[in-house]
Amino acid sequence: MSERIREKLNILADAAKYDVSCSSSGGTRKNDNKGIGNSHTSGICHTYTEDGRCVSLLKILLTNHCIFDCAFCVSRKSNDIERAAFTVDEVVSLTMNFYRRNYIEGLFLSSGIFKNADFTMERLLRVVKKLRLEERFNGYIHLKTIPGASEAMIMEAGLYADRMS
């Protein structure tokens, strides 16, 4: 993984942790290079499928750039934070690489609203379509819908996601 992708992953996984519909454990124990595991690393969360299975998900934002200034949101326009954005191909590649290494069983994908709602929703839709149709990814996908996006795009995204919220 390139250093730039690693930087984006750190920024966009950290920003995604505020979405409580899929929470991490909240653990703060870090690996001190003398043991195995790391309960502090962001980016992996756990959720339950409708049949009760617990699955590990890569939990990221497509971007934390946002045109809005919602007071409750960490990605709001006025917040002085480091910004980043993945390309569609970067999200697909990360997901497939993590999945092949058995780090995750699926993807939780949300986003700040970049340019406008339809532009952002179209990029999210491209991610899930590419995963399902080109990569033949059969893992779990939880996709956040973008407020104000066209109903047609949201309906199409629902054909590829296991869960939407």
C-alpha positions as CSV (number, residue, x, y, z in Angstrom):
1,M,0.0,0.0,0.0
2,S,1.4,3.4,-1.0
3,E,2.1,6.0,1.7
4,R,-0.5,8.3,0.2
5,I,-3.2,5.6,0.3
6,R,-2.2,4.9,3.9
7,E,-2.6,8.6,4.8
8,K,-6.0,8.7,3.1
9,L,-7.0,5.5,4.9
10,N,-6.0,7.0,8.3
11,I,-7.9,10.2,7.7
12,L,-11.1,8.7,6.2
13,A,-11.3,5.7,8.6
14,D,-11.0,8.1,11.5
15,A,-13.7,10.4,10.1
16,A,-16.0,7.4,9.6
17,K,-15.9,6.3,13.2
18,Y,-18.5,8.9,14.1
19,D,-21.2,7.1,12.3
20,V,-22.7,5.0,15.1
21,S,-24.7,2.7,12.9
22,C,-21.6,0.6,12.8
23,S,-19.4,1.1,15.8
24,S,-15.9,-0.1,16.6
25,S,-15.2,-1.7,20.0
26,G,-13.9,1.6,21.5
27,G,-10.8,-0.1,22.7
28,T,-7.7,2.0,23.2
29,R,-5.0,-0.7,23.7
30,K,-2.2,-0.2,21.1
31,N,0.3,-2.7,20.0
32,D,3.6,-1.9,21.7
33,N,5.6,-4.0,19.1
34,K,6.0,-6.8,21.7
35,G,2.7,-8.5,21.1
36,I,0.2,-9.3,18.5
37,G,-3.0,-7.5,17.6
38,N,-4.1,-3.9,18.0
39,S,-7.5,-2.9,19.3
40,H,-6.9,0.7,18.6
41,T,-6.5,0.7,14.8
42,S,-9.4,2.5,13.2
43,G,-11.0,1.4,10.0
44,I,-12.4,-2.0,11.0
45,C,-15.8,-2.2,12.7
46,H,-18.2,-5.1,13.6
47,T,-21.8,-5.4,12.8
48,Y,-24.4,-8.1,12.8
49,T,-26.2,-9.5,9.8
50,E,-29.9,-10.2,9.8
51,D,-29.1,-13.9,10.5
52,G,-27.1,-12.9,13.6
53,R,-23.6,-13.3,12.3
54,C,-21.0,-10.8,13.5
55,V,-19.0,-9.5,10.5
56,S,-15.9,-7.3,10.3
57,L,-16.2,-4.4,7.9
58,L,-13.8,-1.9,6.4
59,K,-15.5,1.4,7.6
60,I,-14.4,4.4,5.6
61,L,-15.6,7.6,4.0
62,L,-15.2,8.1,0.3
63,T,-14.3,11.7,1.2
64,N,-14.5,14.0,4.2
65,H,-14.8,17.1,1.9
66,C,-18.3,18.5,2.3
67,I,-20.2,21.5,0.9
68,F,-22.4,21.7,4.0
69,D,-21.8,23.1,7.4
70,C,-23.9,20.9,9.7
71,A,-23.1,21.6,13.3
72,F,-23.2,17.9,14.4
73,C,-20.9,16.7,11.7
74,V,-17.1,16.3,12.0
75,S,-16.7,16.7,8.2
76,R,-18.6,20.1,8.2
77,K,-17.2,22.7,5.9
78,S,-16.0,25.1,8.6
79,N,-14.2,22.4,10.6
80,D,-10.4,22.8,10.3
81,I,-9.5,19.2,9.7
82,E,-7.2,17.4,7.2
83,R,-9.2,16.5,4.1
84,A,-8.9,13.5,1.8
85,A,-10.8,11.7,-0.9
86,F,-10.5,8.2,-2.3
87,T,-11.1,7.5,-6.0
88,V,-13.6,4.8,-6.9
89,D,-10.7,2.5,-7.8
90,E,-8.9,3.1,-4.6
91,V,-11.9,2.0,-2.5
92,V,-12.4,-1.1,-4.6
93,S,-8.7,-2.0,-4.4
94,L,-8.6,-1.5,-0.6
95,T,-11.7,-3.5,-0.1
96,M,-10.5,-6.4,-2.3
97,N,-7.0,-6.4,-0.7
98,F,-8.4,-6.4,2.8
99,Y,-10.9,-9.1,1.9
100,R,-8.4,-11.3,0.3
101,R,-6.2,-11.1,3.4
102,N,-9.2,-12.1,5.5
103,Y,-9.1,-8.8,7.5
104,I,-12.7,-8.0,6.6
105,E,-15.9,-9.6,5.5
106,G,-17.4,-6.5,3.9
107,L,-17.5,-2.7,3.5
108,F,-19.2,0.1,5.3
109,L,-19.1,3.1,3.0
110,S,-20.3,6.7,3.6
111,S,-19.2,10.1,2.4
112,G,-19.2,13.8,2.9
113,I,-21.1,15.6,0.1
114,F,-18.6,16.7,-2.5
115,K,-19.9,19.1,-5.3
116,N,-23.5,18.0,-4.9
117,A,-25.6,15.0,-3.6
118,D,-26.0,13.3,-7.0
119,F,-22.3,13.6,-7.9
120,T,-21.4,12.0,-4.5
121,M,-24.1,9.3,-4.7
122,E,-23.0,8.4,-8.3
123,R,-19.4,7.8,-7.0
124,L,-20.7,5.6,-4.2
125,L,-22.8,3.7,-6.7
126,R,-19.8,3.2,-9.0
127,V,-17.9,1.6,-6.0
128,V,-20.6,-0.9,-5.2
129,K,-21.2,-1.8,-8.9
130,K,-17.5,-2.2,-9.6
131,L,-17.2,-4.5,-6.5
132,R,-20.2,-6.6,-7.4
133,L,-20.0,-6.8,-11.2
134,E,-16.3,-6.5,-12.0
135,E,-14.6,-7.9,-8.9
136,R,-17.4,-10.4,-8.2
137,F,-17.3,-9.4,-4.6
138,N,-19.9,-11.3,-2.6
139,G,-19.0,-9.9,0.8
140,Y,-21.3,-7.7,2.9
141,I,-21.9,-4.1,1.8
142,H,-23.5,-1.4,4.0
143,L,-23.9,1.8,2.0
144,K,-24.9,5.1,3.4
145,T,-27.3,7.1,1.1
146,I,-26.6,10.7,0.4
147,P,-29.4,13.1,1.5
148,G,-30.8,14.9,-1.6
149,A,-29.5,12.3,-4.1
150,S,-31.9,11.2,-6.9
151,E,-34.3,8.5,-6.0
152,A,-33.3,6.5,-9.1
153,M,-29.6,6.4,-8.0
154,I,-30.6,5.3,-4.5
155,M,-32.8,2.6,-5.8
156,E,-30.1,1.3,-8.1
157,A,-27.6,1.3,-5.2
158,G,-30.0,-0.8,-3.3
159,L,-29.6,-3.5,-5.9
160,Y,-25.9,-3.9,-5.0
161,A,-25.8,-3.2,-1.2
162,D,-26.9,-5.6,1.5
163,R,-27.9,-2.8,3.7
164,M,-28.5,0.9,3.2
165,S,-29.1,3.7,5.7
